[in-house]
Amino acid sequence: MRDQDVYIIDPPKMNAMTASYLPEVFRGLGTTFKHIFGTIGRGERARTMQYPEERREHLPVGEGGQYPNNYRGVHRLNRDEQGRVKCVACFMCSTACPANCIHIEGEESPWPDREKYPRKFDIDELRCIYCGMCEEACPVDAIELTPEYDVVGLTRQEMIFDKQKLLSIYDKTVEKKPM
């Protein structure tokens, strides 16, 4: 590197007050108190919600506070008209998944209307990026992302949803399906 390519920049001189950072501390405290007392003074409620004791029924987006049409929450496995799992174990969802969080083990179907069904179907919800590629790739609309957003688990194993848990989410959310 040549000497003429190097620029030496001197930092601005600070007096004792600026060097102590007290003016910036007081400016930050002023902003904090303005937000605290400004909200209370206007009679507004604080924006912080005490989750999980307080829960929102719907996200505050769209007409009437409903979920937006493209909201993607926890997965579910859909059932067909006979109540069976709709999945045909084609592995399209696990192939399309960029996070590689869907694991399927197929088995020969006991029903005459399909060749295979998933003996085991697991989704690692902690690894999922909720992109919706699995939903788009599925040829029979067996997997779907629901508007449910409060997925809670205390261990990593609880956040790996198996076939039974995914079907139970279908049972809970089938009447809440967004149009």
C-alpha positions in Angstrom: 0.0 0.0 0.0 1.3 3.4 -0.9 1.6 6.3 1.6 -0.5 8.6 -0.5 -3.4 6.1 -0.4 -3.6 6.3 3.4 -5.7 9.0 5.0 -5.2 9.8 8.7 -8.4 11.1 10.3 -8.1 12.8 13.7 -11.1 12.2 16.0 -12.9 15.4 17.1 -11.8 16.9 20.4 -14.1 16.2 23.4 -14.4 18.4 26.4 -14.9 16.9 29.9 -18.7 17.0 29.7 -18.8 15.2 26.3 -16.2 12.6 27.4 -18.4 11.7 30.4 -21.3 10.7 28.1 -23.7 12.3 30.6 -25.5 14.4 28.0 -26.3 11.2 25.9 -27.4 9.3 29.0 -29.9 12.1 29.9 -31.1 12.3 26.3 -31.8 8.6 26.3 -33.6 8.8 29.7 -35.7 11.8 28.3 -36.8 9.6 25.4 -37.8 6.8 27.7 -39.8 9.0 30.1 -41.5 10.7 27.1 -42.7 7.3 25.9 -43.8 6.2 29.4 -45.6 9.3 30.5 -46.8 10.2 27.0 -48.8 6.9 26.8 -50.2 7.2 30.3 -51.0 10.9 29.9 -53.1 10.2 26.7 -55.0 7.4 28.5 -53.6 4.7 26.2 -52.8 1.2 27.3 -49.2 0.1 27.2 -48.3 -1.8 24.0 -46.8 -4.7 25.9 -49.0 -7.7 26.3 -48.5 -10.1 29.2 -48.2 -13.3 27.1 -49.3 -16.0 27.8 -51.7 -14.7 30.4 -53.1 -12.3 27.8 -53.6 -13.5 24.3 -54.6 -11.9 21.0 -57.4 -13.6 19.3 -56.3 -12.3 15.9 -53.3 -10.4 14.5 -54.1 -6.7 14.1 -53.8 -6.9 10.3 -56.4 -6.7 7.6 -60.1 -6.1 7.7 -61.7 -6.5 11.1 -58.5 -7.7 12.8 -58.3 -11.0 10.9 -55.2 -12.8 9.9 -53.8 -11.8 6.5 -54.5 -14.4 3.8 -50.8 -15.3 3.5 -50.1 -15.8 7.3 -48.2 -19.0 7.9 -48.3 -20.5 11.4 -48.0 -24.1 12.7 -48.4 -27.0 10.3 -51.3 -29.5 10.1 -51.9 -32.7 8.2 -55.3 -32.7 6.5 -57.8 -35.6 6.6 -59.8 -36.9 3.6 -63.6 -37.4 3.6 -63.3 -40.8 5.4 -61.1 -39.2 8.2 -57.9 -40.8 7.0 -54.6 -38.9 6.5 -54.7 -37.3 3.1 -51.0 -37.7 2.5 -50.0 -40.2 -0.2 -46.3 -40.3 0.9 -45.0 -38.9 -2.4 -42.1 -37.1 -0.5 -42.7 -33.9 -2.5 -43.0 -31.7 0.6 -39.7 -33.1 2.1 -37.9 -32.6 -1.2 -39.1 -29.0 -1.5 -38.3 -28.1 2.1 -35.2 -25.8 2.1 -34.8 -26.3 5.9 -34.9 -30.1 5.6 -37.3 -30.4 8.6 -39.9 -32.9 7.2 -39.2 -36.6 7.6 -41.5 -39.2 6.1 -41.4 -43.0 6.1 -43.9 -44.4 3.6 -45.6 -47.7 3.7 -47.9 -49.7 1.4 -51.5 -48.4 1.9 -54.2 -50.7 3.3 -56.7 -48.7 1.3 -57.4 -49.5 -2.4 -57.6 -45.8 -3.5 -53.8 -45.1 -3.1 -50.5 -46.9 -3.2 -48.8 -45.5 -0.2 -49.5 -43.6 3.0 -47.1 -42.2 5.6 -46.3 -44.7 8.4 -44.3 -41.9 10.0 -44.5 -38.2 9.3 -42.5 -35.7 11.4 -41.9 -32.0 11.2 -39.3 -30.3 13.3 -41.0 -27.0 14.1 -37.9 -25.4 15.5 -36.0 -26.0 12.3 -38.8 -24.9 10.0 -38.6 -21.4 8.4 -42.4 -21.3 7.6 -41.8 -20.6 3.9 -44.8 -22.6 2.7 -42.9 -24.6 0.1 -44.2 -27.9 1.5 -47.8 -26.6 1.1 -47.1 -25.5 -2.5 -45.4 -28.8 -3.4 -48.1 -31.1 -2.1 -50.1 -32.5 -5.0 -53.1 -33.6 -2.8 -53.2 -30.6 -0.4 -52.3 -32.9 2.6 -50.1 -30.4 4.4 -51.1 -26.9 5.3 -49.9 -24.0 7.4 -52.5 -22.7 9.8 -53.0 -19.3 11.4 -52.1 -20.8 14.9 -49.0 -18.9 16.2 -48.6 -19.9 19.8 -46.6 -23.1 19.5 -45.1 -23.9 22.9 -42.7 -26.6 23.9 -40.4 -27.0 26.9 -38.0 -29.4 25.1 -36.7 -29.9 21.6 -38.5 -33.2 21.4 -41.9 -31.6 22.1 -41.3 -29.3 19.1 -41.0 -32.3 16.7 -44.6 -32.8 15.6 -45.4 -36.4 14.7 -48.4 -37.5 12.6 -50.8 -37.8 15.5 -50.0 -34.2 16.7 -50.3 -32.8 13.2 -53.7 -34.5 12.7 -54.9 -33.2 16.1 -54.0 -29.7 15.0 -56.3 -30.4 11.9 -59.1 -31.4 14.3 -58.6 -28.2 16.3 -58.3 -25.8 13.4 -60.6 -27.3 10.7 -63.5 -25.0 11.6 -61.2 -21.9 11.9 -59.8 -22.3 8.4 -59.3 -18.8 6.8 -61.2 -18.2 3.6 
